[in-house]
């Protein structure tokens, strides 16, 4: 939402957890690479929290922290795979589902990784869309799965379908393209950044992730549900 829209109670919530989306490479937080023009524009339009701390160095802990508000505790890095993780938490999906929200989780890869599906199904996520659920993907990395663009395109379709049915929704999106070894598609019109030295691959991973996010937001702005939705963007770690 924009600053002018925040007084309106959102009907839907979209939480985008972006792989390795670090302040170090983001223009809105001071980086000079020019890698994140889309996110930078969103930061100017919305509210940027620039005093946040990363609570982990791995996706499993980052996603767990974002949805359950738990810090990364020593010896519990893999809590979603441990017996302790079978208990019910006060997770965001469960809380919103209890209040009438439809909950879904979209991801590039396999939900078996870190027991994402098992854990979050027990904590309120109803529907999962992962690696094998994209019939005609634009791009597939043999290790990590479909591209961020594929995930965002599918998200827009799913959210539009729920909105047509009159269902408020919590849409959880976890991206993955910005991950070593940075096997990235080459979209037309996206110029790769040079001059980052040994960080070029990571900078361009961030650049592609930002571009895909921009494509999603441009498409979302054309929908009937856009103005009824709170969008939240965070790095997964």
Residue pairs with C-beta under 8 A, 6 or more apart in sequence:
1 8
1 10
1 46
1 229
1 230
1 231
2 45
2 46
3 45
3 46
3 47
5 227
6 47
8 227
10 228
10 229
10 230
11 168
11 225
11 228
11 229
12 101
12 159
12 162
12 163
12 168
12 169
12 170
12 171
12 225
12 228
12 229
12 230
13 96
13 101
13 169
13 170
13 171
13 229
13 230
13 232
14 155
14 159
14 170
14 171
14 173
14 229
14 230
14 231
14 232
15 66
15 67
15 92
15 170
15 171
15 172
15 173
15 232
15 234
16 173
16 175
16 213
16 231
16 232
16 233
16 234
17 62
17 63
17 66
17 172
17 173
17 174
17 175
17 234
17 235
17 236
18 175
18 178
18 209
18 213
18 233
18 234
18 235
18 236
19 59
19 174
19 175
19 176
19 177
19 178
19 179
19 209
19 235
19 236
20 178
20 179
20 202
20 205
20 206
20 235
20 236
20 237
21 39
21 178
21 206
21 209
21 233
21 234
21 235
21 236
22 206
22 235
23 29
23 30
23 31
23 50
23 235
24 31
25 31
25 33
25 35
25 36
25 199
25 202
25 203
25 206
26 35
26 36
26 39
26 40
26 206
27 33
27 34
27 35
27 36
27 37
27 39
27 40
28 36
28 39
28 40
28 43
28 44
28 48
28 50
29 48
29 50
33 193
33 195
33 196
33 203
33 206
33 207
34 193
35 193
35 203
35 204
35 206
35 207
35 210
36 206
36 207
36 210
37 210
37 214
38 210
38 211
38 213
38 214
38 217
39 210
39 213
39 233
41 214
42 213
42 217
42 231
42 233
46 231
52 234
54 62
54 235
54 237
55 61
55 62
55 65
55 71
55 72
55 237
56 62
56 65
56 72
56 77
56 237
57 237
58 77
58 237
59 114
59 174
59 236
59 237
60 77
60 78
60 80
60 81
60 114
60 116
61 72
61 77
61 79
61 237
62 235
62 236
62 237
63 114
63 116
63 174
63 236
64 70
64 79
64 80
64 119
65 71
65 72
66 92
66 234
66 236
67 91
67 92
67 93
67 120
67 123
67 172
68 89
68 90
68 91
68 92
68 123
69 90
69 92
70 79
70 89
73 79
76 82
76 84
78 114
79 85
80 114
80 115
80 116
80 118
80 119
81 114
81 115
81 119
85 115
85 119
86 122
88 94
88 122
88 123
89 123
91 120
91 123
91 124
92 124
92 170
93 103
93 105
93 120
93 123
93 124
93 125
93 170
93 172
94 123
94 124
95 124
96 103
96 124
96 170
97 103
97 124
97 126
97 170
98 124
100 168
101 167
101 168
101 169
101 170
102 126
102 127
102 162
102 167
102 168
102 169
102 170
103 124
103 125
103 126
103 127
103 169
103 170
103 172
104 125
104 126
104 127
104 128
104 129
104 158
104 169
104 170
104 171
104 172
105 111
105 116
105 117
105 120
105 125
105 127
105 128
105 129
105 172
105 173
105 174
106 129
106 130
106 151
106 154
106 155
106 158
106 171
106 172
106 173
106 174
107 116
107 128
107 129
107 130
107 131
107 145
107 151
107 173
107 174
107 176
108 130
108 131
108 141
108 144
108 145
108 146
108 147
108 148
108 150
108 151
108 174
108 175
108 176
108 177
109 130
109 131
109 144
109 145
109 176
110 130
110 131
110 145
111 117
111 128
111 130
117 125
117 128
117 130
120 128
121 128
125 172
129 154
129 158
130 145
131 145
131 146
133 154
134 146
134 150
134 154
137 146
137 147
137 150
138 146
138 147
138 149
138 150
138 153
138 185
139 146
139 147
139 149
139 150
139 185
140 146
140 147
141 147
141 177
141 183
142 183
143 181
143 183
144 176
144 177
144 179
144 183
145 176
147 177
147 184
147 185
147 212
148 175
148 176
148 177
148 178
148 208
148 209
148 212
148 213
149 185
149 187
149 212
149 215
151 173
151 175
151 176
151 212
152 173
152 212
152 213
152 215
152 216
152 219
153 215
153 216
153 219
155 171
155 173
155 216
156 216
156 219
156 220
156 223
158 171
159 169
159 171
159 220
159 223
159 225
159 229
160 223
160 224
160 225
162 169
163 169
163 223
163 224
163 225
163 228
174 236
175 209
175 212
175 213
177 184
177 205
177 208
177 209
177 212
178 202
178 205
178 206
178 208
178 209
179 205
180 201
180 202
180 205
181 201
182 201
182 202
182 204
182 205
184 204
184 205
184 208
185 208
186 192
187 208
187 211
190 207
190 208
190 211
192 204
192 207
193 200
193 203
193 204
193 207
194 200
196 202
196 203
213 233
217 231
220 226
220 229
220 231
